[in-house]
Amino acid sequence: MAIIFKRIPAPALLLLVLLALTGCAGDMVNLHYVPVGPVAQNSGKHITLLELEDKRPQTTGVGQRKDGGLFAADARVTDWVSRALAEEFVRQGVQVYYAGEGVSSPGASTISGSVDELWLMETGNTSYEVNIKITLVLSDSNGKRICTENFWRKQTAQFLPSESNISNLMTDTLRDVVAPAAQTMRG
């Protein structure tokens, strides 16, 4: 059986490629985090980081497509944000005891708080906007509240829709929140 290939005109081929690319972004957002930059020498400081609470107004997804559909996450948002914060503390030379269950390490200051907003909006065929806001509470080893701080970042980007581009935008925006948060809250 012979297969006959016809030459496809360049404009038609380009159109097919563009149509294929615009449909490549799925509804699932891969929540991953990789800290950027060198790891500082251990500073001797140690903290207990409790998993942040989910206080987002919309918790059924992590964003909305322009057609009204929702983006879903492949992981729990609070765990993703909390672990990213823990990785930033470590990158800045702080020993971290991550207590996802809410049990703190004796003698350590404690960081608790909430994810107040984490939302991805598809604003056009190739444009996206991400808003992330967290509130962190630093308490001493006796449980006395020392300070409360809010950290927020809004970022927009334009790119061809793909799961990796969307995931990278979410990660970059989160990094812009948790890196300065760890710097501020480590003391």
Disulfide bonds with the S-S distance in Angstrom:
none
